[in-house]
Amino acid sequence: MEKELTVVEIIGLGIRSEEDAARFYGALSKKIKNELVRAKYESLAREEESHRHMLRVMYEKMTGERNPPRIPGAPVTAEGGGIPLISESLEELLQYAMSRERESCEFYRKLAPRMSDGASRRTIEYLADIEKGHESLLRSELEAYRRDINWYAEKPDIQLVGP
């Protein structure tokens, strides 16, 4: 049986997971021709990068070290690890991304009670809520995709004005 990971090790896994998620959404955005939709995935990639930053700051405060060690083996990380863009199906990729976000939310929900101070606990709870929101956003995207698959493949003649 594997040893239970410490909070510091779990934070390290979370950092790696957020890095993976940012790369995943960045790669996913490149598969989408519609500029309006692509911007959403680019924004998700930036948001996951900001989560990584929050966790790195927390890790550094806890340990005094900048970089968490890599834990040997293939432990389950918050969002599944890796960037499996093995499918060309946007529908399958969206379903996969939703499951990653759900797992991430659960990961942070389980971690929050283990945090020793209130600020860290609230940060982890915040991340859980954000990941739950990502799942909801992706569910809406999947519904939109199913309604009009061709729209995702087109370049709309609409000016992109937001983030």
Summary of the structure (lengths in Angstrom):
residues: 163
radius of gyration: 16.9
end to end distance: 46.0
largest distance: 56.9
contacts: 455
relative contact order: 0.17
helix: 69%
strand: 0%
